Amino acid sequence: MILKDKVAVVYGGSGSIGGAVAAAFASEGAKVFVTGRSLAAVEVVAKGCNGSAEAAEVDALDERAIEEHLQSVIDKAGRIDISFNAVGISNTKIVGVPLLDLDLEHFTLPLTAYTNSYFLTARLAARHMVTNKSGVIMTVTALHSRIGIPLVGGYGPAQAAKEALTRDLSVELAPLGIRVVGLRPQAMPESSTIKNAYEPRAKASGLSWEQWQEMLASKTHGRRLMTLTEMANVAAFLASDKASGMTGTTVNLTMGSMDD
């Protein structure tokens, strides 16, 4: 098990991506602390981690709540080895609305929410990690960061900002023994993200749900979409010491639909 005895905190753990990553971390031997805004939802995820996870209600945009939870993790487990931010927002007034019709408040909402959450969880975790001169800070972005996609409002700029923050965090934290890496998957059929993207754009695209998936899959080299398990397995590898040479980068998991 490549994460044996590691201590991981997952933010946005009640979402499909966060839940899959929490399960993968636990299956590889990590003690996982799963957090989210709904305690009931993250408790379900924690129960699926075979006794290797604890759930907590934490607003990943609340600095005090994050720090109090991290201190509780330190008190219980002695340290923090991995911080994974899978926090997402969903707002029907953003996706599906042309930029010409989008007001400033809804355009900036993804920018502030995604980047502030990532910044807070990364900074606060790093402050604990420097004590041991070891740790891995991680997040997940999307294809929107590198390719123009219509009707997604500020989501594209927000993902690009997170990838820039990954690089900036790494250049400052790597000398302190802390790696910072990200994952950039495309659409995964089991995830809520792809459905949240499709539903507001269904009318504009004129595609059925099945046609939407086929269209996205046609852009990959394998003519298929990645699964949550495949993404989570890569996350576990990146969090492990086997990936010790990787920092300051976002791993391309678009299965060839976007060239680096």
Backbone as numpy.savetxt, mean C-alpha at the origin, in Angstrom:
# Nx Ny Nz CAx CAy CAz Cx Cy Cz
10.97 -19.76 6.59 10.12 -18.56 6.59 11.01 -17.32 6.59
10.85 -16.49 5.56 11.79 -15.38 5.36 11.55 -14.18 6.27
10.44 -14.18 7.01 10.17 -13.07 7.94 10.08 -13.57 9.39
10.70 -14.69 9.66 10.64 -15.29 11.00 11.11 -14.28 12.06
10.27 -14.07 13.06 10.56 -13.20 14.20 10.56 -11.71 13.87
10.16 -11.33 12.66 10.05 -9.92 12.32 8.74 -9.36 12.90
8.74 -8.07 13.18 7.55 -7.39 13.70 7.08 -6.39 12.65
5.86 -6.57 12.16 5.34 -5.74 11.06 4.06 -5.03 11.48
3.93 -3.78 11.03 2.69 -3.02 11.21 2.13 -2.75 9.82
0.87 -3.07 9.62 0.21 -2.85 8.33 -0.91 -1.84 8.53
-0.83 -0.73 7.78 -1.88 0.29 7.80 -2.81 0.07 6.61
-4.10 0.31 6.81 -5.06 0.00 5.77 -5.26 -1.49 5.66
-5.16 -2.17 6.80 -5.19 -3.63 6.80 -6.53 -4.24 6.48
-7.61 -3.46 6.56 -8.93 -4.02 6.25 -9.22 -4.03 4.76
-8.39 -3.35 3.97 -8.56 -3.36 2.52 -8.02 -4.65 1.93
-8.35 -4.90 0.69 -7.94 -6.16 0.05 -6.42 -6.27 -0.06
-5.74 -5.17 -0.39 -4.29 -5.21 -0.52 -3.63 -5.34 0.86
-4.03 -4.49 1.79 -3.46 -4.57 3.13 -3.71 -5.91 3.79
-4.90 -6.46 3.60 -5.22 -7.76 4.18 -4.38 -8.87 3.59
-4.17 -8.83 2.28 -3.36 -9.86 1.63 -1.91 -9.78 2.08
-1.39 -8.56 2.23 -0.01 -8.38 2.68 0.15 -8.85 4.12
-0.82 -8.51 4.98 -0.77 -8.96 6.37 -0.72 -10.48 6.45
-1.53 -11.14 5.66 -1.57 -12.61 5.65 -0.25 -13.19 5.15
0.33 -12.56 4.12 1.61 -13.04 3.58 2.73 -12.86 4.59
2.74 -11.71 5.26 3.76 -11.48 6.29 3.65 -12.54 7.40
2.42 -12.79 7.83 2.21 -13.77 8.91 2.62 -15.17 8.47
2.30 -15.54 7.24 2.63 -16.88 6.75 4.13 -17.09 6.64
4.88 -15.97 6.53 6.34 -16.05 6.45 7.00 -15.87 7.81
6.20 -15.90 8.89 6.77 -15.93 10.21 6.76 -14.64 10.99
6.21 -13.56 10.42 6.20 -12.27 11.11 5.08 -12.19 12.13
5.30 -11.39 13.17 4.24 -11.00 14.08 3.65 -9.73 13.50
2.37 -9.75 13.16 1.76 -8.65 12.41 0.75 -7.90 13.27
0.85 -6.59 13.23 -0.11 -5.72 13.89 -0.90 -5.03 12.78
-2.16 -5.44 12.62 -3.00 -4.96 11.52 -3.86 -3.80 12.01
-3.85 -2.70 11.27 -4.62 -1.54 11.69 -5.55 -1.05 10.58
-6.57 -0.32 11.00 -7.51 0.27 10.07 -8.49 1.13 10.84
-9.36 1.82 10.12 -10.33 2.69 10.78 -11.47 1.92 11.43
-11.72 0.71 10.95 -12.79 -0.13 11.50 -12.18 -1.31 12.23
-12.32 -1.35 13.55 -11.74 -2.44 14.32 -12.34 -3.78 13.91
-13.64 -3.82 13.69 -14.29 -5.08 13.31 -13.69 -5.64 12.02
-13.42 -4.76 11.06 -12.89 -5.21 9.77 -11.47 -5.75 9.91
-10.64 -5.07 10.69 -9.26 -5.55 10.82 -9.18 -6.78 11.72
-10.15 -6.95 12.60 -10.18 -8.17 13.42 -10.41 -9.39 12.55
-11.22 -9.24 11.51 -11.45 -10.35 10.57 -10.14 -10.73 9.89
-9.37 -9.72 9.47 -8.08 -9.98 8.83 -7.13 -10.66 9.79
-7.07 -10.14 11.01 -6.16 -10.70 12.01 -6.48 -12.17 12.30
-7.76 -12.51 12.37 -8.16 -13.88 12.64 -7.74 -14.82 11.52
-7.60 -14.29 10.33 -7.18 -15.11 9.20 -5.68 -15.30 9.11
-4.94 -14.75 10.08 -3.47 -14.85 10.07 -2.96 -15.92 11.02
-3.80 -16.88 11.35 -3.40 -18.06 12.13 -2.73 -17.72 13.46
-3.32 -16.75 14.16 -2.81 -16.42 15.48 -1.56 -15.59 15.50
-1.12 -15.12 14.34 0.13 -14.35 14.27 -0.12 -12.86 14.10
-1.35 -12.40 14.34 -1.66 -10.99 14.13 -2.55 -10.44 15.22
-2.42 -9.16 15.48 -3.28 -8.43 16.40 -3.90 -7.27 15.65
-5.15 -6.96 15.98 -5.87 -5.88 15.30 -5.99 -4.66 16.20
-5.99 -3.49 15.56 -6.19 -2.25 16.31 -6.84 -1.21 15.41
-7.67 -0.38 16.01 -8.29 0.72 15.27 -7.36 1.91 15.29
-6.84 2.28 14.11 -5.90 3.40 14.00 -6.23 4.21 12.76
-6.41 5.50 12.93 -6.59 6.41 11.80 -5.19 6.80 11.33
-4.83 6.35 10.13 -3.48 6.57 9.63 -3.24 8.00 9.15
-4.19 8.90 9.43 -3.98 10.32 9.19 -3.92 11.09 10.51
-3.95 10.36 11.61 -3.92 10.95 12.94 -2.56 10.66 13.57
-1.70 11.66 13.63 -0.34 11.46 14.10 -0.29 10.88 15.51
-1.11 11.40 16.38 -1.10 10.93 17.77 -1.54 9.48 17.85
-2.58 9.12 17.10 -3.07 7.74 17.12 -2.02 6.77 16.59
-1.31 7.18 15.54 -0.25 6.33 14.98 0.85 6.11 16.00
1.30 7.20 16.62 2.41 7.09 17.58 2.02 6.27 18.81
0.81 6.47 19.30 0.36 5.70 20.46 0.32 4.21 20.14
-0.13 3.88 18.92 -0.18 2.47 18.53 1.23 1.91 18.39
2.13 2.67 17.76 3.50 2.20 17.59 4.17 1.95 18.95
3.89 2.81 19.90 4.46 2.62 21.22 3.91 1.36 21.87
2.64 1.07 21.61 2.06 -0.16 22.15 2.70 -1.39 21.51
3.06 -1.28 20.23 3.74 -2.38 19.55 5.13 -2.58 20.17
5.84 -1.48 20.41 7.15 -1.56 21.05 7.04 -2.22 22.43
6.02 -1.82 23.16 5.83 -2.37 24.51 5.58 -3.88 24.47
4.87 -4.34 23.44 4.53 -5.76 23.34 5.63 -6.59 22.67
6.19 -6.04 21.59 7.10 -6.84 20.77 8.56 -6.40 20.85
8.81 -5.24 21.42 10.18 -4.79 21.62 10.77 -3.96 20.51
10.17 -4.01 19.32 10.73 -3.25 18.19 9.73 -3.25 17.04
10.08 -2.51 15.98 9.30 -2.50 14.74 10.27 -2.73 13.59
10.04 -3.78 12.83 10.92 -4.10 11.71 10.37 -3.65 10.36
9.04 -3.67 10.23 8.41 -3.40 8.93 7.20 -2.49 9.13
7.10 -1.46 8.31 5.91 -0.61 8.27 5.39 -0.61 6.84
4.15 -1.09 6.67 3.57 -1.17 5.32 2.31 -0.32 5.27
2.29 0.67 4.38 1.15 1.56 4.25 0.34 1.18 3.00
-0.87 0.67 3.25 -1.78 0.31 2.16 -3.07 1.12 2.26
-2.96 2.29 2.87 -4.14 3.14 3.08 -4.66 3.65 1.74
-5.98 3.61 1.58 -6.60 4.11 0.36 -7.84 4.90 0.68
-8.28 5.71 -0.27 -9.53 6.45 -0.12 -10.39 6.20 -1.35
-11.68 6.22 -1.14 -12.63 6.03 -2.23 -13.67 7.14 -2.18
-13.84 7.83 -3.28 -14.79 8.93 -3.32 -15.39 9.02 -4.72
-16.68 8.82 -4.82 -17.34 8.81 -6.13 -17.38 10.18 -6.78
-17.04 11.22 -6.03 -17.01 12.57 -6.60 -15.66 12.88 -7.24
-14.75 11.89 -7.23 -13.42 12.09 -7.82 -13.27 11.25 -9.08
-13.36 9.92 -8.92 -13.19 9.02 -10.06 -14.42 9.09 -10.96
-14.16 9.20 -12.26 -15.25 9.29 -13.23 -15.60 10.71 -13.60
-14.98 11.69 -12.94 -15.26 13.10 -13.21 -14.12 13.69 -14.05
-14.42 14.29 -15.21 -13.36 14.91 -16.02 -12.66 16.01 -15.23
-11.37 16.19 -15.46 -10.61 17.23 -14.77 -11.22 18.61 -14.99
-11.83 18.83 -16.14 -12.45 20.13 -16.43 -13.62 20.42 -15.50
-14.22 19.37 -14.96 -15.39 19.53 -14.10 -15.07 19.31 -12.62
-13.82 18.99 -12.32 -13.45 18.63 -10.95 -13.07 19.89 -10.16
-13.65 20.03 -8.95 -13.31 21.20 -8.14 -11.99 20.94 -7.40
-11.39 22.01 -6.92 -10.07 21.93 -6.29 -10.06 21.03 -5.06
-11.10 21.10 -4.26 -11.16 20.31 -3.04 -11.05 18.82 -3.33
-11.81 18.36 -4.34 -11.80 16.93 -4.64 -10.55 16.53 -5.42
-9.95 17.48 -6.15 -8.69 17.17 -6.83 -7.57 16.95 -5.81
-7.51 17.80 -4.80 -6.41 17.73 -3.84 -6.60 16.67 -2.75
-7.82 16.17 -2.58 -8.07 15.19 -1.52 -7.15 13.98 -1.61
-7.02 13.31 -2.77 -6.09 12.16 -2.83 -4.65 12.58 -2.56
-4.26 13.74 -3.07 -2.89 14.20 -2.88 -2.55 14.34 -1.40
-3.42 14.98 -0.67 -3.14 15.20 0.75 -3.31 13.92 1.57
-4.36 13.17 1.31 -4.63 11.98 2.11 -3.55 10.91 1.93
-3.23 10.57 0.69 -2.26 9.52 0.44 -0.86 9.92 0.92
-0.43 11.11 0.55 0.94 11.50 0.91 1.09 11.78 2.40
0.09 12.40 3.02 0.18 12.67 4.45 0.21 11.38 5.26
-0.62 10.42 4.87 -0.65 9.15 5.58 0.68 8.42 5.45
1.20 8.36 4.25 2.48 7.68 4.01 3.60 8.38 4.77
3.62 9.71 4.72 4.65 10.47 5.42 4.60 10.22 6.93
3.40 10.29 7.50 3.27 10.12 8.95 3.66 8.72 9.40
3.14 7.70 8.72 3.45 6.33 9.15 4.93 6.01 8.94
5.51 6.52 7.87 6.94 6.28 7.60 7.82 7.00 8.61
7.56 8.27 8.81 8.39 9.07 9.71 8.35 8.54 11.13
7.14 8.24 11.62 7.01 7.78 12.99 7.62 6.40 13.19
7.46 5.51 12.21 8.08 4.19 12.30 9.60 4.31 12.27
10.12 5.17 11.40 11.57 5.34 11.26 12.20 5.82 12.55
11.50 6.66 13.27 12.04 7.16 14.54 12.28 6.04 15.54
11.48 4.99 15.45 11.69 3.83 16.31 12.74 2.89 15.72
12.78 2.79 14.39 13.71 1.88 13.73 15.16 2.31 13.88
15.42 3.60 13.97 16.81 4.07 14.03 17.53 3.54 15.28
16.77 3.22 16.31 17.37 2.68 17.53 18.16 1.41 17.24
17.58 0.55 16.37 18.22 -0.71 16.01 19.00 -0.62 14.70
18.98 0.56 14.08 19.64 0.76 12.79 19.21 -0.29 11.78
17.91 -0.58 11.79 17.37 -1.61 10.89 15.87 -1.41 10.74
15.37 -1.67 9.55 13.93 -1.59 9.32 13.61 -1.45 7.85
12.35 -1.70 7.52 11.88 -1.57 6.13 10.56 -0.80 6.14
10.51 0.27 5.37 9.29 1.06 5.22 8.77 0.82 3.81
7.47 0.52 3.69 6.92 0.11 2.41 5.57 0.77 2.15
5.22 0.86 0.87 3.89 1.30 0.48 3.53 0.69 -0.87
2.32 0.96 -1.30 1.86 0.45 -2.59 1.29 1.63 -3.39
1.64 1.68 -4.68 1.12 2.74 -5.55 0.34 2.09 -6.69
0.29 2.74 -7.83 -0.49 2.22 -8.95 0.07 2.73 -10.26
-0.40 2.13 -11.33 0.03 2.48 -12.69 -0.16 3.97 -12.97
-1.13 4.59 -12.30 -1.44 6.00 -12.50 -0.24 6.90 -12.27
0.75 6.42 -11.52 1.90 7.24 -11.18 2.78 7.54 -12.38
2.70 6.69 -13.41 3.61 6.81 -14.54 2.93 6.96 -15.89
1.63 6.67 -15.94 0.91 6.71 -17.22 -0.34 7.56 -17.07
-0.60 8.40 -18.06 -1.81 9.21 -18.03 -3.05 8.35 -18.17
-3.96 8.46 -17.22 -5.20 7.69 -17.23 -6.35 8.66 -17.04
-7.37 8.62 -17.88 -8.46 9.59 -17.78 -9.41 9.31 -16.61
-10.05 10.36 -16.16 -11.14 10.28 -15.19 -10.72 9.73 -13.82
-9.49 10.02 -13.40 -9.04 9.57 -12.08 -8.68 10.75 -11.16
-9.00 11.97 -11.57 -8.78 13.13 -10.72 -7.35 13.25 -10.25
-7.19 13.43 -8.93 -5.85 13.60 -8.36 -5.17 12.31 -7.95
-5.75 11.16 -8.29 -5.14 9.90 -7.90 -3.77 9.70 -8.56
-3.66 10.05 -9.83 -2.38 9.89 -10.53 -1.27 10.71 -9.88
-1.48 12.03 -9.71 -0.46 12.84 -9.04 -0.15 12.34 -7.63
-1.16 11.81 -6.93 -0.94 11.31 -5.58 0.00 10.11 -5.57
-0.19 9.18 -6.52 0.67 8.00 -6.59 2.09 8.38 -6.99
2.21 9.35 -7.90 3.54 9.83 -8.30 4.24 10.48 -7.11
3.50 11.22 -6.31 4.07 11.86 -5.13 4.57 10.83 -4.12
3.82 9.74 -3.96 4.24 8.69 -3.03 5.54 8.04 -3.50
5.67 7.84 -4.80 6.90 7.24 -5.31 8.09 8.18 -5.14
7.85 9.48 -5.31 8.91 10.45 -5.06 9.30 10.45 -3.58
8.30 10.33 -2.71 8.57 10.30 -1.28 9.35 9.05 -0.89
9.08 7.94 -1.55 9.86 6.72 -1.32 11.34 6.97 -1.58
11.63 7.64 -2.70 13.04 7.92 -3.03 13.66 8.87 -2.01
12.92 9.91 -1.63 13.46 10.90 -0.70 13.66 10.31 0.69
12.72 9.50 1.15 12.89 8.85 2.44 14.11 7.94 2.43
14.28 7.22 1.34 15.38 6.28 1.25 16.73 6.97 1.31
16.89 8.07 0.59 18.20 8.72 0.56 18.59 9.26 1.92
17.60 9.58 2.75 17.89 10.06 4.10 18.00 8.93 5.12
17.21 7.87 4.92 17.15 6.81 5.93 18.11 5.66 5.69
18.52 5.43 4.45 19.42 4.31 4.16 20.72 4.38 4.97
21.32 5.55 5.14 22.54 5.60 5.97 22.28 5.22 7.43
21.01 5.23 7.84 20.64 4.87 9.21 20.21 3.41 9.32
20.36 2.67 8.20 20.04 1.24 8.20 18.61 0.90 7.84
17.86 1.89 7.35 16.44 1.67 7.05 16.22 1.70 5.54
15.62 0.64 5.02 15.28 0.58 3.60 13.87 1.12 3.37
13.65 1.73 2.19 12.32 2.23 1.81 12.03 1.75 0.40
10.98 0.96 0.25 10.64 0.39 -1.05 9.12 0.43 -1.26
8.72 0.39 -2.53 7.30 0.38 -2.86 6.98 -0.68 -3.88
5.69 -0.95 -4.04 5.21 -1.87 -5.06 4.22 -1.12 -5.93
4.28 -1.37 -7.24 3.34 -0.74 -8.17 2.62 -1.80 -9.00
1.57 -2.41 -8.43 0.80 -3.39 -9.20 -0.16 -2.69 -10.15
-0.64 -3.44 -11.13 -1.71 -2.93 -11.97 -3.03 -3.34 -11.31
-4.04 -3.63 -12.05 -5.32 -4.02 -11.48 -5.30 -5.49 -11.08
-5.84 -5.78 -9.91 -5.97 -7.15 -9.44 -7.46 -7.44 -9.27
-8.00 -8.39 -10.00 -9.45 -8.61 -10.02 -10.10 -8.80 -8.65
-9.36 -9.39 -7.69 -9.97 -9.63 -6.38 -9.99 -8.38 -5.50
-9.25 -7.36 -5.90 -9.13 -6.18 -5.05 -10.30 -5.22 -5.25
-10.58 -4.48 -4.19 -11.64 -3.48 -4.28 -11.23 -2.31 -5.15
-9.92 -2.10 -5.31 -9.40 -0.97 -6.07 -9.88 -0.99 -7.51
-9.79 -2.14 -8.16 -10.18 -2.22 -9.56 -11.68 -1.99 -9.72
-12.47 -2.48 -8.77 -13.92 -2.27 -8.84 -14.28 -0.81 -8.58
-13.57 -0.19 -7.63 -13.82 1.22 -7.36 -13.46 2.09 -8.55
-12.48 1.64 -9.33 -12.08 2.40 -10.52 -13.06 2.18 -11.66
-13.61 0.96 -11.75 -14.50 0.64 -12.85 -15.88 1.27 -12.71
-16.48 1.13 -11.55 -17.88 1.50 -11.38 -18.20 2.95 -11.76
-17.41 3.95 -11.33 -17.74 5.33 -11.72 -17.46 5.61 -13.20
-16.65 4.75 -13.82 -16.26 4.98 -15.21 -16.98 4.05 -16.18
-17.87 3.23 -15.66 -18.55 2.23 -16.49 -19.31 2.89 -17.65
-20.07 3.92 -17.34 -20.86 4.58 -18.37 -19.98 5.24 -19.41
-18.93 5.91 -18.94 -18.04 6.62 -19.87 -17.26 5.64 -20.76
-16.89 4.49 -20.19 -16.11 3.53 -20.96 -16.97 2.70 -21.89
-18.22 2.46 -21.50 -19.10 1.64 -22.31 -18.78 0.16 -22.23
-17.93 -0.22 -21.27 -17.50 -1.61 -21.14 -18.21 -2.30 -19.97
-18.50 -3.58 -20.14 -19.02 -4.36 -19.03 -17.87 -4.69 -18.08
-18.20 -5.24 -16.91 -17.17 -5.60 -15.94 -16.19 -6.62 -16.54
-16.71 -7.59 -17.27 -15.86 -8.60 -17.89 -14.99 -7.98 -18.98
-15.58 -7.09 -19.78 -14.81 -6.43 -20.84 -13.73 -5.51 -20.26
-14.05 -4.90 -19.12 -13.09 -4.02 -18.46 -11.84 -4.81 -18.04
-12.06 -5.98 -17.44 -10.93 -6.81 -17.03 -10.15 -7.30 -18.24
-10.84 -7.68 -19.29 -10.18 -8.15 -20.51 -9.34 -7.05 -21.14
-9.86 -5.83 -21.11 -9.12 -4.70 -21.66 -7.82 -4.47 -20.90
-7.89 -4.50 -19.57 -6.69 -4.31 -18.75 -5.70 -5.46 -18.94
-6.23 -6.68 -19.00 -5.36 -7.85 -19.16 -4.65 -7.83 -20.52
-5.31 -7.30 -21.53 -4.73 -7.29 -22.88 -3.47 -6.44 -22.96
-3.27 -5.57 -22.00 -2.10 -4.69 -22.00 -0.88 -5.34 -21.36
-1.07 -6.48 -20.67 0.05 -7.15 -20.02 0.69 -8.15 -20.97
1.93 -8.52 -20.70 2.62 -9.49 -21.55 1.95 -10.86 -21.50
1.46 -11.24 -20.35 0.85 -12.56 -20.20 -0.63 -12.59 -20.49
-1.16 -11.44 -20.87 -2.60 -11.31 -21.17 -3.46 -11.77 -19.98
-2.98 -11.46 -18.79 -3.74 -11.75 -17.58 -3.39 -10.71 -16.53
-4.21 -10.64 -15.49 -3.96 -9.70 -14.41 -3.34 -10.41 -13.22
-2.55 -9.69 -12.46 -1.90 -10.24 -11.28 -2.93 -10.53 -10.18
-2.63 -11.53 -9.36 -3.50 -11.84 -8.24 -2.99 -11.15 -6.98
-3.86 -11.03 -5.99 -3.46 -10.45 -4.71 -2.35 -11.28 -4.07
-2.43 -12.59 -4.20 -1.41 -13.46 -3.62 -0.05 -13.20 -4.23
0.00 -13.04 -5.54 1.27 -12.77 -6.21 1.87 -11.45 -5.72
1.04 -10.42 -5.62 1.50 -9.13 -5.12 2.01 -9.24 -3.70
1.25 -9.93 -2.84 1.62 -10.05 -1.42 2.90 -10.85 -1.24
3.12 -11.84 -2.09 4.35 -12.62 -2.01 5.57 -11.76 -2.33
5.43 -10.86 -3.28 6.53 -9.94 -3.59 6.76 -8.99 -2.42
5.67 -8.54 -1.80 5.79 -7.65 -0.64 6.57 -8.34 0.48
6.28 -9.61 0.72 6.98 -10.36 1.76 8.47 -10.48 1.44
8.78 -10.73 0.18 10.19 -10.82 -0.22 10.90 -9.48 -0.01
10.27 -8.39 -0.44 10.88 -7.06 -0.29 11.10 -6.69 1.17
10.23 -7.17 2.04 10.35 -6.88 3.46 11.43 -7.72 4.14
11.88 -8.76 3.46 12.82 -9.70 4.07 14.27 -9.26 3.86
15.16 -9.91 4.60 16.60 -9.63 4.47 17.14 -10.08 3.12
16.40 -10.94 2.42 16.83 -11.39 1.10 16.82 -10.24 0.09
16.08 -9.17 0.39 16.03 -8.01 -0.50 16.83 -6.85 0.08
17.85 -7.16 0.85 18.62 -6.13 1.55 19.30 -5.13 0.62
19.47 -5.49 -0.64 20.11 -4.59 -1.59 19.14 -3.64 -2.28
17.86 -3.71 -1.91 16.86 -2.88 -2.59 16.37 -1.77 -1.69
16.51 -0.54 -2.14 15.96 0.61 -1.43 15.82 1.76 -2.41
14.94 2.70 -2.08 14.76 3.88 -2.93 14.12 3.58 -4.26
13.35 2.50 -4.34 12.75 2.11 -5.62 11.33 1.61 -5.43
10.56 1.69 -6.50 9.21 1.13 -6.53 9.21 0.01 -7.56
8.90 -1.19 -7.11 8.98 -2.36 -7.98 7.79 -2.41 -8.93
8.09 -2.57 -10.20 7.08 -2.61 -11.25 6.40 -3.97 -11.27
5.12 -4.01 -10.88 4.35 -5.25 -10.89 3.20 -5.17 -11.89
3.41 -4.44 -12.97 2.35 -4.27 -13.96 2.35 -5.37 -15.02
3.19 -6.37 -14.83 3.26 -7.54 -15.73 3.51 -7.15 -17.18
4.32 -6.11 -17.35 4.72 -5.71 -18.70 3.86 -4.65 -19.35
2.76 -4.25 -18.70 1.91 -3.24 -19.33 2.56 -1.86 -19.30
3.58 -1.70 -18.45 4.33 -0.45 -18.40 5.81 -0.79 -18.36
6.57 -0.28 -19.33 8.01 -0.52 -19.36 8.72 0.47 -18.43
9.74 -0.02 -17.74 10.57 0.87 -16.92 11.58 1.59 -17.81
